[in-house]
């Protein structure tokens, strides 16, 4: 069965030929089935040698996914949540796409704003109310009062 490319989003498509797939025995439920079936799926994608990624995006991916990369620059994704190899393969493909998309997502920069007049007034009133509450708790014989 020929595999489809992985659509990451924002115009990025990882060719299935760049991904190495392997299967191994999975842990978890399954009875005797789990002892003889290789249902855990591992996908390996080398970011350094990928032709799907532009140079700037490659630098961003390497920087943001550094803790998940091997020395060779492979991004490894495992999936073993299902008893079926096909479902684990689909889960691994989705996880790989999400990891890459999240790493390439550029957060919006924060624009500095000033508090509104109303919020400053509410803040001041809340402080005065709190101060009054604390004053009312003091004993009457306080010289500081």
Residue, then its C-alpha position, 0 to 999 in steps of 0.5 A: x500500500x502506497x502511503x500518502x504524504x504528510x500535510x503539515x499545513x502552511x504549504x508544507x508537505x513532507x514526502x512519504x519517501x523521506x520518512x522511515x517507518x518501523x514496527x515493533x512489539x507494543x506493550x499494553x492490553x491485547x492478551x496473546x495477540x500482543x506477544x506476536x504482533x508488531x503494532x507499535x509504529x515508529x516514524x523517523x524524519x531527518x530534518x537536515x536532509x529533508x527537501x520539503x523544508x526551506x532553510x529558514x524553516x529548517x533552522x527554526x525546526x532544529x532550534x525548537x525541536x532540539x530536545x526531540x532530535x537525535x544526533x543525526x537530526x532525526x525527529x522520532x515519533x512513536x505511537x502504540x495506543x491502539x491494538x492495530x498497526x494501521x491505527x497506530x500509523x495514522x496516530x504517528x502521522x498526525x503526531x508528527x504533523x502536529x509537532x512540526x506545525x507547532x514548532x513552525x507556528x510563530x506566536x504573535x508579538x505582544x503590543x504594549x498597552x496602557x491600563x484604561x481609566x476605568x481599570x485604574x479607578x476600579x483598582x484604586x477603589x478595591x485597594x481602598x476597600x481592602x485598606x478599610x477592611x484591615x483598618x476595621x480589624x485593628x484593636x481600638x487601643x492602637x496608637x497608630x490609628 
